[in-house]
Amino acid sequence: MKYKLKQLLSAAFILPLVACSSVKTYALEDYEINMDFKNDSFKIMQLTDIHLGVEIDNVKEMNQIKKYVDNNNPDLIIITGDSFLDANKSIVKYFFSMFDSFEVPFAFTYGNHDLQGTYNSEFIHETISKCKYAKYVDYPDDNLFGRTNYYINLNKNNNTLYRLYIIDSNSYKFQTIDYSYDIIHDDQLEHIKKINAKNPCFGLSFFHIPLVEYQETYDRYIKGEVSGQGENREQSWPGYVNNDALKKLYEANIRASFVGHDHINYSDVVYDKFDEDFILSYGVKATTAIYSDDDIIGCKMITLSSSNIGISLSNIEAKFYDYSV
């Protein structure tokens, strides 16, 4: 089930990016964040589709998220888009102040709804940049499509064990009076290729809108043709065209992608058409806002090992929480 854009809010709330007077080219290192892999394992919490807005009980939803954080003790939280819908500046400030109060490092990227409110991307950028615990890089004046194209190196003993790519899968492709969802653009994929070429490393990618391969691979999982876990209760709603993004991510040493967007899907399935497997994973919708199924609200936990570099289905767990408790 996907709501039409016009059912959610008027097009007047779709605000353009603030125009930049000039465009700059930044070094690859300017998009880099480094974190220590302190223990034998590193726990990532993926949160997605939070959807704070003026018609939502935002305090209730953020208190629920605090429960996830307290119960799972993550080393890093990665927010994969649609944190807002029909929000205002006060809600944006509240959202980031709450995450900062958890005292856990957190990364952020955009979904298709995040700029449908009474603010713009500059305001989000300014607000998150003030957060003590934000692991975030963006350059409003850079020459890359999208708003977040950065990466986090997880390091131990002067070696990068894993690289986490935080990618903007953008929002809409408007076609006359209708629209489709956008994609990760070619220049973004070339940017990722260059990062890996300079220092190859096992990679995971985090963005919002699923790739076209999500649906076909889940269909094969249901038929017993590939490995997987979890369930999809609605069809995938990918970007408008296949620009070989999955292949390009794989060629950059990325072996899993974690998305949101489709609120009642939480599967992890193995794409097996490359020499090595690639996991296509849906996050768990974090709140009840907009539409959801009450029995699959929560977060996804990803546990990485320092002694066995890689990822498998056993490293990924969907965690569900009862709002009534």
N, C-alpha and C positions, 0 to 999 in steps of 0.2 A: 504494500500500500504506500503510494507516494502522493502527497498533496500537490496540487498545481500551485505554482507560484502565486497566482492571483488570489487563491483561497487563503493564503497566509498573510499577505500584506500587499499594499499597493506598490506599483512600480516607483512611486515617488520616494520610497525608502531605499531604493537601490542607488547608492551614492557612488559617484566616480572617484577614482583615485585623485589625490591632490597632484596637480601638474607640477613637474619639476622643471626648473629653469635650465638645467643641464643634466646630461647623463654621464655617469662615470663608470670606469672599469676598475674593479677592485681585485686585489690578489686573492688567490684561492685561500691563503692562510687567513684572510680577513673574515672568512665565513666559518672559521674553526673554533670549536670549544673543546677543552680537554677536561676529563674527569678521571679520578683515580678509581681503579678497580681494586678496592681495598681488601676484600675477602676472597674466599674461594668461589663465591657466586655473587652475581649482581642482579638485583630484582628491579624490573621495569614494570610500572603500572601504566597501562593504556586506558585513558578516559576519552569518551567520544560522545558527541551529540547531547551535550548538557542543556543547551537551548534556554539560557536565562533570558527573560523578557518582561515587559511591563504587565503582562497578564499571568505571569507564573509566580508561584510562591517560592521566590528565590532563596529565602533563608532556609526553608525546608529542604530544598534540593541541595544546597551547599552543605548543610548539616549531614545529609546522607553521604555526600562525597567524603566528608571528614571521617565518617565511620569506615569507609573503604580504606582510607589512608591509615587510620589507627589500627585496623585489623590486619593489615598486610605489610606494614613497615617497608615501603619501597625505597630503593636507593635513588630512583628517578621516576618522575611522572611525565608522561608524554600525552599531551592533549591533541587529539587528531581531528579538530574542526567542529564547526557548528556549536560553538560555545554560547552563541547569542542568536536571538531572532526577535526582531521588534524590541530591541533594548534601547537604553539611553546611556548617557555618559556616567550617571550615578551607578547604574548596574555594572557597566564595564569596570569602574573603579572598585566596586564591591567584589566582583569576581576575582580580580587579581590580588586584592588585599587579602581575601580569604586564602588563596593559594599560598601567598607569602607567609601567612600565619601558620601554615602547616609545618613550616621549616624543613621542607623537603625540596630538593632541586626539581624544577619543572621546565619542560619545553613546550612550545606552543606552535601550532600551525593553523591555517584557516580552512574553513569549510565553505560551502556555497552560500550559507545564510549569514555569515558573521558580520557582513557589512550592511545588512538590512536593518538599519536603526538610525537614530538621530546623532550620528558621529561619523567619522571616517577612519581609514586605516592609519592616518597620522596620529589620531588620538589613541588608538590601540597601541601603536608603536611607542608613543611617549609614555603611556601608562605602564606597560610591561617593562619598559627600559628602566623604570624606577624601582622595580622589585628586586629585593636582595637575593632571592632564591631562583630567579628566572635564569634559565639556560637558553638564551635567545640571541639571535643575530639577524638583523635586517638592515638594508640600506635603501631607503625610499628613492634615492637617486641613482641606483645601480642600473646596469644594462641588461638585467635578467628579467624575464617574465615572472610574474608572481611576486609574493611578498615575503616568503620565507624559503630560502634555498641554502640552509646552513647544515652543518654536521657536527656531531659530538664524538670525539675519540674517547674510548674507554681504555685507559693505559695502566700497565703494571710493569714495574722494573724497567722503565724506559721503553717498553714495547707497546704498540697499539694492538690490543687484542680484538676489539670490535669497533666498527664505525656505524653510527646511527645517523641516517640521512633524514632531516626534517624538511619535507617538501610541500610546497603549495600546489595542490591539484586544481586550483583556481575555482571558478564559480559557474558561469553560464556562457553558452554559445547562442546568442540571439539570432533568430531566423524569422524575419518579418514580424508577425505577431506571436509566434511561438518561440520556444527555446529548447535547447538540449543542455546537458551538463558538459562542462569543459574538461580539459585533459591536462596532463603535465606536458608542457610545450617542449619542442625540440631543443631550444637553447638551454633549458633547464637540464635536460638529459645529457647534453654535451658538457655542461658544467660538472655534473656528477662523474662523467667519464674522465674528465681532467683531474678531478680530485683523487680518484682511485689510481689513475696512471702515475701520479706523483708519488704516492705511497700506498701500494696495494694492501688491502685489509679486508677481512670478512665483514660484510655489511648487512644491515637491516634497514628497511625504509619505512617511513611513517608519513601518511598523507590521508586525505579524506575520501575522495571519490574513487570507487573501485575500478580496476582495469577490466577490459572486456573479457579476459580469461577467467574471471571469478565465476561467472555463471556456467560456462561450459565445463569447468573443472569440477564444480559442485555437482553438476548433472552426472558426470562420470563417477564421482564418489558415491552417489546414490545408487548407481548401477553396479557398484563394487569393482570398478576398474582402477581406481586410485585410492590411496589411503587418505583418511581424514577423521575428523571428529566434530561434534557440535551439530548445529541445525540452522538451516535458512528457512524462514517462514514467509518470505516475500522474494520476488525476483530481484536480481541485481539491477542497479541503475547506474551503469558506467558512463564514461565520457562519450562524446558524440562520434568519435572515430578511433580506430586502432592505429596508432602511430608507432607500433612496435616498442612501446615503453617497457613492457615486461622483458623483452629480449635485451634491451639496452641496459636495464637495471641489472640483469643477470651478467652481462658482459663487464659490468663494473664491480663484480664480486659480491653483489647483493644476493642473498639467498632467502629472503622473506620480505613480505610487505604486509603492513598492518593498516587497515582503513576503518572507516565508519560509514556514515551516510544512510545505510539501509537499516532502520532501527530494530527490526526484529530478526536480524541475521547475526549469528555468532559462530559460524563454522571456521575451521582451519582445514584446508585441503591441500594436497600435494600435487603440484603441477610437475609432470614427469617427462616433458618433451625436450628437455635439455640434457646434457651429460650428467649434471647433478640436479637433485630435486630442488624445487622452489616452493616455499609455503605461502599460500594466499590466505590471509587471516582477516576475519572481521572482528572488530572490537565488540564489546558488550555495551549497549546503550546505558549511559550512566544515570539517567533520571527518567521520570514519567512524563516530562514535558512533550507536547505536540502529539505524538502517538507512540505507543509502546505496548508490550505485553508484560503484565505485572510479574510474571514468573521468571523473566530474563532481564532484570535490571541489575546493573552492577559494574564490574570492571574486568579487564583481562590482565593476567599476570604473566610475564615473560621472564624466565630465570636463565641467566647465562652463566656458563662455567669458565673458569680461568684455566682449567687443566684439560678440557676437552672442547676446543674451539669449534663452534658450529651451533646448529639449531635443529630440533626435531619436534614432532608433535608433543612429545613428553615434556618439553620445556615450556609449553603454553597451556594456561589453565583459565577457563572462564569462571568467574566468581559472582554468584548471585546473592542478592540481599533483599529481605522482606521489608518493605516500607512501613508495615504496620507494627514492627517491633521497635 
